[in-house]
Amino acid sequence: MKVALLNEKGEKISDINLEKRIFGIVPNEEVLALYVRYHQLNKRQGTARVKSRGEVSGGGRKPWRQKGTGRARQGSIRAPQWVGGGVVHGPKPKDWSIKMPKKMRVLALFGALSEKAKGGRIVVLDDFKLSEIKTRKMVDIFKSARILGKEVSGKSVFFIPHSNEVIFKSSRNISSVNVSLVDNINAYEVLDADSVVFLKSSLDILYKTYLK
């Protein structure tokens, strides 16, 4: 599988081959669906909590006597039917996370990347350096690579090989582009993007990590 290697002006330098074992497999739809569920559940905090009638302060005294008032019997002003009372069957802290075998997570990643490659949504840029933090410079690069522009819509994820403060800060105000380290690549991030952009050195790290 070949894609064009572009410079920062969007000009084609050469063709490069994408590794078929990563970008050329048949995606397993069930594994992809399971990974999406795995990712979303593991991000869920599970900290929602309410108090039951036994945890709400006050309400220890019976509001009125049991008989003779003509009103319904009540035992506490903190019972659920009272304003300010406890909540029945309300949420409690819970660990929503689930586990997924590493081989399945890797298979999901390869399937997501293969899906993007099949649709022509993989972009590879030659390594470049920015001398200063400049959002306009990153906008120009992304437009040249046809990631941004009037005819382009949707989100893109840009994978870089290592932490780079200049690139991060130059891109943070571009709402449709998310910059991420290639070490942190995952199937959900790939699936959620319309275009997946790699620096050439990021691809080298990806191959070194997964094709040992």
Summary of the structure (lengths in Angstrom):
residues: 212
radius of gyration: 26.8
end to end distance: 20.0
largest distance: 93.4
contacts: 566
relative contact order: 0.18
helix: 34%
strand: 14%
